[in-house]
Each structure stands twice: as structure tokens, then as C-alpha cells.
Amino acid sequence: MRRLLLGISLLILLGACDDGEIIVTSFDFEDSTLQFCEGTNKNVIYAINNNDVFESISLEFSSNQLDVDEDGNLIPPEEEQISFTLTGNNRVVYRIYDSEVPNDYFCNVVPPSSPDVIEEWVSGTGATVIINTDFIDETGNADPDGDGLENLDEGWDSTGEAHQDTDEDGIPDYLDVDDDGDNVETANELANSAGDPVNEAGYRDTDEDGTPNYLDNDDDNDNVLTRLEVEEGDEDNPAAFQTAEGISNYLNPEQTAQVQHEVYISHDITRNYGLQILINNLKFEKQDGSGESIQFQTYNLGNLNSRNVDFPLCPSQDPTCENGTEEQETTES
């Protein structure tokens, strides 16, 4: 943010166009950490800097531009990109203060009496805010389904065209908490506290057929699907059905009792989103009556991360599952 102040000062001193506007083609704002606050009539995405210069930059926008959940957290939009113009309640404000800016400065219903604003630049009309959204967990070493396996280990395809889907339920393995569709979560099938055999890759392989349990829908090779080796009334929990002490039937080839059913465990997960905030044709006007202004063709306000967003998923085989409207709970950071 110090670069903004220096850039404004230097550019004003060095020259201007005939109409008094200074044209800047780019500005580096990558070091900012954006935060979000829900207001009564408007919402604010902002960054604060208290290093050497006490300053802030904030995007104020109408409350209907982006959805907010009941806890006041920003819900990432379903669209990959949304846009709105800076006019009326929508504006960008850059301020310099006489002392340190508290982190909750923009989150108070009544603006605090201190610190005092000693310089302010406000956007004019005509600029367009562009918000690009994407998943932060779409990388090879991420683990969005939390099963202990990285995306690359679960057949994640960086092009998004050929993700591995072992159980063919429409949910790729890297997002699927139950890769083989046997109602035993992948994370639990990786655990090997019983000292079972492992395959060449070192993964638990009870029946020693080379296919690890987490990708094997018949873990004990008794020709009864794991998901059917359950008791009535507890169809989504194969691990609980035991007729030999300490051994679940689905891991015991001597036990073949089964229950036909169409019950599936929940596949819902949480994911992490990133929102990139760009502003095209942004014009700042100094609020001291001097008429000074500065204009940016494209202004990179920075990135806002929304973490732990509810992400409902439905396996295609489950007749009772409906995604419906996503009720997303978020935590911004």
C-alpha cells in the first residue's frame, strides 16, 4: 500500500494528461490480505496496512451484490465470474490515517472516532468490479475430501477432463469420501491398525488381491459387496456388523450374510475458494478539493479466501440424495 501513496505522489509531480488525469496501466497489490465485513446497508472487502504508513483500501458494495450466510460470512458465488459497476453505494476508498488502524475498523456499525483520516481518495463512477472465483484446493498436493490422499494420488487431472472415478458415481475420487462406494470412508480403509496385508504400494489390502481396500468394493473377496454386509437398520455402517469378535463381516471371508438396500453414507465435504478482485477503469479522486485524480486501467485489489465452504455431493447411485440449494457456511481469512 505504501507504493500507492508513493506512486500517486511521484506521478502527480512528474506529469499529467491535458485533462488532469494520470493514466497508470498496472499496479501491484499482490501483498495485500483482503478481509470481509457485512454491514447494515453495505458490505466491505478491505485491506489494512500499519507498517510505517497507516493506511487502508476498501471496496464498499451493495448488500445484494454477493450473498452472505446467516453468520455474516461471504458465500462465494456459483458463477466463475461476476461483475458490477462502481456507482452509488459501490465505491473504492483509499485512506491514510494519523495512527494505527484497528483490524475491526470496517466492521463497526458506527465508525470509530479514531484514528483520524488525514487523506482520502474515493473512486468515481464508471469503473467495473470483476470478481473471479476458483477453488484453492484444485492442486496436485491438496486434499479437499480430507481422506488423507493428495489429489494426484487419487487420479486428479489438472485439465479437469479425466478425473479418476473408481465407483463411477459421478464424484471423482479426489472429491469422494468413499472412493469405492462401499459405505466405508476411504480414510478408514487406509487405516491398518489390525495389521492386515498391504499391496505393493503399501495400502491396506485385506484379501491380498492387489487392489487396496479403499478401491475394493469387496474387501474380503467373499463375493458379497462390502456395502451389503450390514444389519438391517444400520445399512450405512458395514464396520459395525460383526459376528466374529473384533472383526467386521466385510473383512471376514467366512461371513457372507447380506442385506439388500439402497442406503449410502453422506458424501458432502467442505472446500476452499479464492476470490480475485479486479477493477477496470478505476479512477481515484482526492477528497480535498484539489481536483487531483489518478486512474488505473486494471487495478488488482487482491485475493479473498473463503475456507470451509459446504460443498454438497450426491453419488449417482443414491436415489434419495438431492443437492438442492447449497447452504454454504464459510470462514474468511
Contacts in CASP RR format, 6 or more apart in sequence:
PFRMAT RR
TARGET T0000
AUTHOR 0000-0000-0000
METHOD contacts of the structure
MODEL  1
MRRLLLGISLLILLGACDDGEIIVTSFDFEDSTLQFCEGTNKNVIYAINN
NDVFESISLEFSSNQLDVDEDGNLIPPEEEQISFTLTGNNRVVYRIYDSE
VPNDYFCNVVPPSSPDVIEEWVSGTGATVIINTDFIDETGNADPDGDGLE
NLDEGWDSTGEAHQDTDEDGIPDYLDVDDDGDNVETANELANSAGDPVNE
AGYRDTDEDGTPNYLDNDDDNDNVLTRLEVEEGDEDNPAAFQTAEGISNY
LNPEQTAQVQHEVYISHDITRNYGLQILINNLKFEKQDGSGESIQFQTYN
LGNLNSRNVDFPLCPSQDPTCENGTEEQETTES
1 32 0 8 1.000
1 47 0 8 1.000
1 49 0 8 1.000
1 53 0 8 1.000
1 55 0 8 1.000
1 56 0 8 1.000
1 57 0 8 1.000
2 49 0 8 1.000
2 51 0 8 1.000
2 52 0 8 1.000
2 53 0 8 1.000
2 55 0 8 1.000
3 27 0 8 1.000
3 28 0 8 1.000
4 27 0 8 1.000
4 55 0 8 1.000
4 57 0 8 1.000
4 94 0 8 1.000
5 53 0 8 1.000
5 55 0 8 1.000
5 96 0 8 1.000
8 121 0 8 1.000
8 284 0 8 1.000
8 294 0 8 1.000
11 22 0 8 1.000
11 24 0 8 1.000
11 294 0 8 1.000
12 22 0 8 1.000
12 292 0 8 1.000
12 294 0 8 1.000
15 22 0 8 1.000
16 22 0 8 1.000
17 23 0 8 1.000
20 293 0 8 1.000
21 283 0 8 1.000
21 293 0 8 1.000
21 294 0 8 1.000
21 295 0 8 1.000
22 293 0 8 1.000
22 294 0 8 1.000
22 295 0 8 1.000
23 295 0 8 1.000
23 297 0 8 1.000
24 294 0 8 1.000
24 295 0 8 1.000
24 296 0 8 1.000
24 297 0 8 1.000
25 296 0 8 1.000
25 297 0 8 1.000
25 298 0 8 1.000
26 296 0 8 1.000
26 297 0 8 1.000
26 298 0 8 1.000
26 300 0 8 1.000
27 296 0 8 1.000
27 299 0 8 1.000
27 300 0 8 1.000
28 300 0 8 1.000
29 299 0 8 1.000
29 300 0 8 1.000
29 301 0 8 1.000
29 302 0 8 1.000
30 300 0 8 1.000
30 302 0 8 1.000
32 47 0 8 1.000
32 49 0 8 1.000
32 57 0 8 1.000
32 301 0 8 1.000
32 302 0 8 1.000
33 47 0 8 1.000
34 45 0 8 1.000
34 46 0 8 1.000
34 47 0 8 1.000
34 277 0 8 1.000
34 301 0 8 1.000
34 302 0 8 1.000
34 303 0 8 1.000
34 304 0 8 1.000
35 45 0 8 1.000
35 46 0 8 1.000
35 47 0 8 1.000
35 48 0 8 1.000
35 103 0 8 1.000
35 106 0 8 1.000
35 304 0 8 1.000
35 332 0 8 1.000
35 333 0 8 1.000
36 43 0 8 1.000
36 44 0 8 1.000
36 45 0 8 1.000
36 46 0 8 1.000
36 73 0 8 1.000
36 74 0 8 1.000
36 304 0 8 1.000
36 332 0 8 1.000
37 43 0 8 1.000
37 44 0 8 1.000
37 46 0 8 1.000
37 106 0 8 1.000
37 107 0 8 1.000
38 63 0 8 1.000
38 68 0 8 1.000
38 72 0 8 1.000
38 74 0 8 1.000
39 63 0 8 1.000
39 107 0 8 1.000
39 109 0 8 1.000
40 109 0 8 1.000
41 62 0 8 1.000
41 63 0 8 1.000
41 89 0 8 1.000
42 60 0 8 1.000
42 61 0 8 1.000
42 62 0 8 1.000
42 63 0 8 1.000
42 89 0 8 1.000
43 60 0 8 1.000
43 61 0 8 1.000
43 62 0 8 1.000
43 63 0 8 1.000
43 65 0 8 1.000
43 66 0 8 1.000
43 68 0 8 1.000
43 74 0 8 1.000
44 58 0 8 1.000
44 59 0 8 1.000
44 60 0 8 1.000
44 61 0 8 1.000
44 106 0 8 1.000
44 107 0 8 1.000
45 58 0 8 1.000
45 59 0 8 1.000
45 61 0 8 1.000
45 277 0 8 1.000
45 301 0 8 1.000
45 304 0 8 1.000
46 56 0 8 1.000
46 57 0 8 1.000
46 58 0 8 1.000
46 59 0 8 1.000
46 106 0 8 1.000
47 56 0 8 1.000
47 57 0 8 1.000
47 58 0 8 1.000
47 301 0 8 1.000
47 302 0 8 1.000
48 55 0 8 1.000
48 56 0 8 1.000
48 101 0 8 1.000
48 103 0 8 1.000
48 105 0 8 1.000
49 55 0 8 1.000
49 56 0 8 1.000
50 100 0 8 1.000
50 101 0 8 1.000
53 96 0 8 1.000
54 96 0 8 1.000
54 97 0 8 1.000
54 98 0 8 1.000
54 99 0 8 1.000
54 100 0 8 1.000
54 101 0 8 1.000
54 115 0 8 1.000
55 94 0 8 1.000
55 95 0 8 1.000
55 96 0 8 1.000
55 97 0 8 1.000
55 101 0 8 1.000
56 93 0 8 1.000
56 94 0 8 1.000
56 95 0 8 1.000
56 97 0 8 1.000
56 101 0 8 1.000
56 105 0 8 1.000
56 106 0 8 1.000
57 92 0 8 1.000
57 93 0 8 1.000
57 94 0 8 1.000
57 95 0 8 1.000
57 301 0 8 1.000
58 92 0 8 1.000
58 93 0 8 1.000
58 95 0 8 1.000
58 106 0 8 1.000
59 91 0 8 1.000
59 92 0 8 1.000
59 129 0 8 1.000
59 277 0 8 1.000
59 279 0 8 1.000
59 301 0 8 1.000
60 89 0 8 1.000
60 90 0 8 1.000
60 91 0 8 1.000
60 92 0 8 1.000
60 93 0 8 1.000
61 84 0 8 1.000
61 89 0 8 1.000
61 90 0 8 1.000
61 129 0 8 1.000
62 84 0 8 1.000
62 89 0 8 1.000
62 90 0 8 1.000
65 82 0 8 1.000
65 84 0 8 1.000
65 90 0 8 1.000
66 74 0 8 1.000
66 75 0 8 1.000
66 77 0 8 1.000
66 82 0 8 1.000
66 131 0 8 1.000
67 74 0 8 1.000
67 75 0 8 1.000
67 77 0 8 1.000
68 74 0 8 1.000
68 75 0 8 1.000
69 75 0 8 1.000
69 327 0 8 1.000
69 328 0 8 1.000
69 329 0 8 1.000
69 330 0 8 1.000
71 329 0 8 1.000
73 306 0 8 1.000
73 329 0 8 1.000
73 330 0 8 1.000
73 331 0 8 1.000
73 332 0 8 1.000
74 275 0 8 1.000
74 304 0 8 1.000
74 306 0 8 1.000
74 330 0 8 1.000
74 332 0 8 1.000
75 306 0 8 1.000
75 309 0 8 1.000
75 328 0 8 1.000
75 330 0 8 1.000
76 133 0 8 1.000
76 273 0 8 1.000
76 274 0 8 1.000
76 275 0 8 1.000
76 306 0 8 1.000
76 309 0 8 1.000
76 328 0 8 1.000
76 330 0 8 1.000
77 131 0 8 1.000
77 133 0 8 1.000
78 326 0 8 1.000
79 133 0 8 1.000
80 132 0 8 1.000
80 133 0 8 1.000
80 134 0 8 1.000
81 130 0 8 1.000
81 131 0 8 1.000
81 132 0 8 1.000
81 133 0 8 1.000
82 130 0 8 1.000
82 131 0 8 1.000
82 133 0 8 1.000
83 128 0 8 1.000
83 129 0 8 1.000
83 130 0 8 1.000
83 131 0 8 1.000
84 90 0 8 1.000
84 128 0 8 1.000
84 129 0 8 1.000
85 125 0 8 1.000
85 126 0 8 1.000
85 127 0 8 1.000
85 128 0 8 1.000
85 129 0 8 1.000
86 92 0 8 1.000
86 123 0 8 1.000
86 124 0 8 1.000
86 125 0 8 1.000
86 126 0 8 1.000
86 127 0 8 1.000
86 128 0 8 1.000
86 129 0 8 1.000
86 279 0 8 1.000
86 282 0 8 1.000
87 125 0 8 1.000
87 126 0 8 1.000
88 125 0 8 1.000
90 129 0 8 1.000
91 122 0 8 1.000
91 123 0 8 1.000
91 124 0 8 1.000
92 122 0 8 1.000
92 123 0 8 1.000
92 127 0 8 1.000
92 279 0 8 1.000
92 282 0 8 1.000
92 284 0 8 1.000
92 299 0 8 1.000
92 301 0 8 1.000
93 120 0 8 1.000
93 121 0 8 1.000
93 122 0 8 1.000
93 123 0 8 1.000
94 120 0 8 1.000
94 121 0 8 1.000
94 122 0 8 1.000
94 284 0 8 1.000
95 117 0 8 1.000
95 119 0 8 1.000
95 120 0 8 1.000
95 121 0 8 1.000
96 117 0 8 1.000
96 118 0 8 1.000
96 119 0 8 1.000
96 120 0 8 1.000
97 115 0 8 1.000
97 116 0 8 1.000
97 117 0 8 1.000
97 118 0 8 1.000
98 115 0 8 1.000
98 116 0 8 1.000
98 118 0 8 1.000
99 114 0 8 1.000
99 115 0 8 1.000
99 116 0 8 1.000
100 115 0 8 1.000
101 115 0 8 1.000
102 112 0 8 1.000
105 111 0 8 1.000
105 112 0 8 1.000
119 286 0 8 1.000
119 288 0 8 1.000
120 286 0 8 1.000
120 287 0 8 1.000
120 288 0 8 1.000
121 284 0 8 1.000
121 285 0 8 1.000
121 286 0 8 1.000
121 287 0 8 1.000
121 294 0 8 1.000
122 284 0 8 1.000
122 285 0 8 1.000
122 287 0 8 1.000
123 279 0 8 1.000
123 282 0 8 1.000
123 283 0 8 1.000
123 284 0 8 1.000
123 285 0 8 1.000
124 283 0 8 1.000
124 284 0 8 1.000
124 285 0 8 1.000
126 281 0 8 1.000
126 283 0 8 1.000
127 279 0 8 1.000
127 280 0 8 1.000
127 281 0 8 1.000
127 282 0 8 1.000
127 283 0 8 1.000
128 279 0 8 1.000
128 280 0 8 1.000
128 281 0 8 1.000
129 277 0 8 1.000
129 278 0 8 1.000
129 279 0 8 1.000
130 277 0 8 1.000
130 278 0 8 1.000
130 279 0 8 1.000
130 280 0 8 1.000
131 275 0 8 1.000
131 276 0 8 1.000
131 277 0 8 1.000
131 278 0 8 1.000
132 275 0 8 1.000
132 276 0 8 1.000
132 278 0 8 1.000
133 273 0 8 1.000
133 274 0 8 1.000
133 275 0 8 1.000
133 276 0 8 1.000
134 273 0 8 1.000
134 274 0 8 1.000
134 276 0 8 1.000
135 144 0 8 1.000
135 271 0 8 1.000
135 272 0 8 1.000
135 273 0 8 1.000
135 274 0 8 1.000
136 142 0 8 1.000
136 272 0 8 1.000
136 273 0 8 1.000
136 274 0 8 1.000
136 305 0 8 1.000
136 307 0 8 1.000
137 143 0 8 1.000
137 144 0 8 1.000
137 151 0 8 1.000
137 271 0 8 1.000
137 272 0 8 1.000
138 151 0 8 1.000
139 151 0 8 1.000
140 150 0 8 1.000
140 151 0 8 1.000
140 152 0 8 1.000
140 156 0 8 1.000
140 158 0 8 1.000
141 150 0 8 1.000
141 151 0 8 1.000
141 152 0 8 1.000
142 150 0 8 1.000
142 151 0 8 1.000
143 149 0 8 1.000
143 150 0 8 1.000
143 151 0 8 1.000
144 151 0 8 1.000
144 174 0 8 1.000
144 175 0 8 1.000
144 269 0 8 1.000
144 271 0 8 1.000
144 272 0 8 1.000
144 311 0 8 1.000
145 174 0 8 1.000
145 175 0 8 1.000
145 176 0 8 1.000
145 177 0 8 1.000
145 186 0 8 1.000
145 269 0 8 1.000
146 177 0 8 1.000
146 187 0 8 1.000
146 269 0 8 1.000
147 154 0 8 1.000
147 177 0 8 1.000
147 179 0 8 1.000
147 185 0 8 1.000
147 186 0 8 1.000
147 187 0 8 1.000
147 190 0 8 1.000
147 214 0 8 1.000
148 186 0 8 1.000
148 187 0 8 1.000
148 190 0 8 1.000
149 174 0 8 1.000
149 186 0 8 1.000
149 190 0 8 1.000
151 174 0 8 1.000
154 164 0 8 1.000
154 172 0 8 1.000
154 173 0 8 1.000
154 174 0 8 1.000
154 179 0 8 1.000
155 163 0 8 1.000
155 164 0 8 1.000
155 172 0 8 1.000
155 173 0 8 1.000
155 174 0 8 1.000
156 163 0 8 1.000
156 164 0 8 1.000
156 172 0 8 1.000
156 173 0 8 1.000
156 174 0 8 1.000
157 163 0 8 1.000
157 164 0 8 1.000
163 172 0 8 1.000
163 173 0 8 1.000
163 174 0 8 1.000
164 172 0 8 1.000
164 173 0 8 1.000
164 174 0 8 1.000
165 171 0 8 1.000
165 172 0 8 1.000
165 173 0 8 1.000
165 176 0 8 1.000
166 173 0 8 1.000
166 176 0 8 1.000
166 179 0 8 1.000
166 180 0 8 1.000
166 181 0 8 1.000
166 215 0 8 1.000
167 176 0 8 1.000
167 178 0 8 1.000
167 179 0 8 1.000
167 180 0 8 1.000
167 181 0 8 1.000
167 217 0 8 1.000
167 315 0 8 1.000
167 317 0 8 1.000
168 316 0 8 1.000
169 176 0 8 1.000
169 181 0 8 1.000
169 315 0 8 1.000
169 316 0 8 1.000
169 317 0 8 1.000
169 318 0 8 1.000
170 315 0 8 1.000
170 316 0 8 1.000
171 267 0 8 1.000
171 313 0 8 1.000
171 314 0 8 1.000
171 315 0 8 1.000
173 179 0 8 1.000
175 269 0 8 1.000
175 311 0 8 1.000
175 313 0 8 1.000
176 186 0 8 1.000
176 267 0 8 1.000
176 313 0 8 1.000
177 185 0 8 1.000
177 186 0 8 1.000
177 187 0 8 1.000
177 265 0 8 1.000
177 266 0 8 1.000
177 267 0 8 1.000
177 269 0 8 1.000
178 184 0 8 1.000
178 185 0 8 1.000
178 186 0 8 1.000
178 265 0 8 1.000
178 267 0 8 1.000
178 315 0 8 1.000
179 186 0 8 1.000
179 214 0 8 1.000
179 215 0 8 1.000
180 186 0 8 1.000
180 189 0 8 1.000
180 214 0 8 1.000
180 215 0 8 1.000
180 216 0 8 1.000
180 217 0 8 1.000
180 226 0 8 1.000
181 217 0 8 1.000
181 227 0 8 1.000
181 264 0 8 1.000
181 315 0 8 1.000
181 317 0 8 1.000
182 216 0 8 1.000
182 217 0 8 1.000
182 218 0 8 1.000
182 219 0 8 1.000
182 225 0 8 1.000
182 226 0 8 1.000
182 227 0 8 1.000
182 238 0 8 1.000
182 250 0 8 1.000
183 226 0 8 1.000
183 227 0 8 1.000
183 230 0 8 1.000
183 235 0 8 1.000
183 236 0 8 1.000
183 237 0 8 1.000
183 238 0 8 1.000
183 263 0 8 1.000
183 264 0 8 1.000
183 265 0 8 1.000
184 213 0 8 1.000
184 219 0 8 1.000
184 226 0 8 1.000
184 227 0 8 1.000
184 238 0 8 1.000
184 239 0 8 1.000
184 250 0 8 1.000
185 265 0 8 1.000
186 214 0 8 1.000
188 239 0 8 1.000
189 204 0 8 1.000
189 212 0 8 1.000
189 213 0 8 1.000
189 214 0 8 1.000
189 219 0 8 1.000
190 203 0 8 1.000
190 204 0 8 1.000
190 212 0 8 1.000
190 213 0 8 1.000
190 214 0 8 1.000
191 204 0 8 1.000
192 198 0 8 1.000
192 204 0 8 1.000
194 251 0 8 1.000
196 204 0 8 1.000
196 205 0 8 1.000
196 206 0 8 1.000
196 213 0 8 1.000
196 251 0 8 1.000
197 204 0 8 1.000
197 205 0 8 1.000
197 206 0 8 1.000
197 208 0 8 1.000
198 204 0 8 1.000
198 205 0 8 1.000
198 212 0 8 1.000
199 205 0 8 1.000
199 208 0 8 1.000
199 210 0 8 1.000
199 211 0 8 1.000
199 212 0 8 1.000
200 210 0 8 1.000
201 212 0 8 1.000
202 212 0 8 1.000
203 212 0 8 1.000
203 213 0 8 1.000
203 214 0 8 1.000
204 212 0 8 1.000
204 213 0 8 1.000
204 214 0 8 1.000
205 211 0 8 1.000
205 212 0 8 1.000
205 213 0 8 1.000
205 216 0 8 1.000
206 213 0 8 1.000
206 219 0 8 1.000
206 220 0 8 1.000
206 251 0 8 1.000
207 216 0 8 1.000
207 218 0 8 1.000
207 219 0 8 1.000
207 220 0 8 1.000
207 221 0 8 1.000
207 253 0 8 1.000
209 216 0 8 1.000
209 221 0 8 1.000
213 219 0 8 1.000
216 226 0 8 1.000
217 225 0 8 1.000
217 226 0 8 1.000
217 227 0 8 1.000
218 224 0 8 1.000
218 225 0 8 1.000
218 226 0 8 1.000
219 226 0 8 1.000
219 250 0 8 1.000
219 251 0 8 1.000
220 226 0 8 1.000
220 250 0 8 1.000
220 251 0 8 1.000
220 252 0 8 1.000
220 253 0 8 1.000
221 253 0 8 1.000
222 252 0 8 1.000
222 253 0 8 1.000
222 254 0 8 1.000
222 255 0 8 1.000
222 256 0 8 1.000
223 256 0 8 1.000
224 256 0 8 1.000
224 258 0 8 1.000
225 258 0 8 1.000
226 238 0 8 1.000
226 250 0 8 1.000
227 238 0 8 1.000
227 264 0 8 1.000
228 258 0 8 1.000
228 259 0 8 1.000
228 260 0 8 1.000
228 261 0 8 1.000
229 238 0 8 1.000
229 241 0 8 1.000
229 248 0 8 1.000
229 249 0 8 1.000
229 250 0 8 1.000
229 255 0 8 1.000
229 256 0 8 1.000
229 257 0 8 1.000
229 258 0 8 1.000
230 236 0 8 1.000
230 237 0 8 1.000
230 238 0 8 1.000
230 240 0 8 1.000
230 241 0 8 1.000
230 258 0 8 1.000
230 259 0 8 1.000
230 261 0 8 1.000
231 240 0 8 1.000
231 241 0 8 1.000
231 259 0 8 1.000
232 259 0 8 1.000
234 240 0 8 1.000
234 241 0 8 1.000
235 259 0 8 1.000
235 261 0 8 1.000
235 263 0 8 1.000
236 263 0 8 1.000
236 264 0 8 1.000
236 265 0 8 1.000
238 248 0 8 1.000
238 249 0 8 1.000
238 250 0 8 1.000
239 248 0 8 1.000
239 250 0 8 1.000
240 248 0 8 1.000
241 248 0 8 1.000
241 249 0 8 1.000
241 250 0 8 1.000
241 257 0 8 1.000
242 248 0 8 1.000
242 249 0 8 1.000
243 249 0 8 1.000
243 252 0 8 1.000
243 255 0 8 1.000
243 257 0 8 1.000
244 252 0 8 1.000
244 254 0 8 1.000
244 255 0 8 1.000
249 255 0 8 1.000
249 256 0 8 1.000
249 257 0 8 1.000
262 317 0 8 1.000
262 318 0 8 1.000
262 319 0 8 1.000
262 320 0 8 1.000
264 315 0 8 1.000
264 317 0 8 1.000
264 318 0 8 1.000
264 321 0 8 1.000
267 313 0 8 1.000
267 314 0 8 1.000
267 315 0 8 1.000
267 321 0 8 1.000
268 310 0 8 1.000
268 311 0 8 1.000
268 312 0 8 1.000
268 313 0 8 1.000
269 311 0 8 1.000
269 313 0 8 1.000
270 308 0 8 1.000
270 309 0 8 1.000
270 310 0 8 1.000
270 311 0 8 1.000
271 309 0 8 1.000
271 311 0 8 1.000
272 305 0 8 1.000
272 306 0 8 1.000
272 307 0 8 1.000
272 308 0 8 1.000
272 309 0 8 1.000
273 305 0 8 1.000
273 306 0 8 1.000
273 307 0 8 1.000
273 309 0 8 1.000
274 303 0 8 1.000
274 304 0 8 1.000
274 305 0 8 1.000
274 306 0 8 1.000
275 303 0 8 1.000
275 304 0 8 1.000
275 305 0 8 1.000
275 306 0 8 1.000
276 300 0 8 1.000
276 302 0 8 1.000
276 303 0 8 1.000
277 300 0 8 1.000
277 301 0 8 1.000
277 302 0 8 1.000
277 303 0 8 1.000
277 304 0 8 1.000
278 298 0 8 1.000
278 299 0 8 1.000
278 300 0 8 1.000
278 301 0 8 1.000
279 296 0 8 1.000
279 298 0 8 1.000
279 299 0 8 1.000
279 301 0 8 1.000
280 297 0 8 1.000
280 298 0 8 1.000
280 299 0 8 1.000
281 295 0 8 1.000
281 296 0 8 1.000
281 297 0 8 1.000
282 295 0 8 1.000
282 296 0 8 1.000
282 299 0 8 1.000
283 293 0 8 1.000
283 294 0 8 1.000
283 295 0 8 1.000
283 296 0 8 1.000
284 293 0 8 1.000
284 294 0 8 1.000
284 295 0 8 1.000
284 296 0 8 1.000
285 291 0 8 1.000
285 292 0 8 1.000
285 293 0 8 1.000
286 292 0 8 1.000
286 293 0 8 1.000
304 332 0 8 1.000
305 332 0 8 1.000
305 333 0 8 1.000
306 330 0 8 1.000
306 331 0 8 1.000
306 332 0 8 1.000
307 330 0 8 1.000
307 331 0 8 1.000
307 332 0 8 1.000
307 333 0 8 1.000
308 329 0 8 1.000
308 330 0 8 1.000
308 331 0 8 1.000
309 328 0 8 1.000
309 329 0 8 1.000
309 330 0 8 1.000
310 326 0 8 1.000
310 327 0 8 1.000
310 328 0 8 1.000
310 329 0 8 1.000
311 326 0 8 1.000
311 328 0 8 1.000
312 323 0 8 1.000
312 324 0 8 1.000
312 326 0 8 1.000
313 323 0 8 1.000
314 321 0 8 1.000
314 322 0 8 1.000
314 323 0 8 1.000
315 321 0 8 1.000
END
